[in-house]
């Protein structure tokens, strides 16, 4: 999927789109959102560690996370840049 396709799909689903850029090796605390999240990796790599189960995403890959799921969003060794949406 391309960034343009992701943005169009998220907008069609009523999503609030935002951009995210994190420094290399970012490791935040575990937290949860009260909204469904989806995003596409534009640069670097991104690991979504939900309920203790990490999954790595590379450029062009889309992730989704249901509301209320405890997770961490980790950036890879070169950092990461995402476009995401709250649904």
Buried (B, 14 or more C-beta within 10 A) or exposed (E): EEEEEBBEBBEEEEBEBEEBEBEEEBEEEEEEEEBBBBBBBBEBBBBBBBEEEEEBBEEEBBBEBEEEBEBBBBBBEEBBBBBBBBB
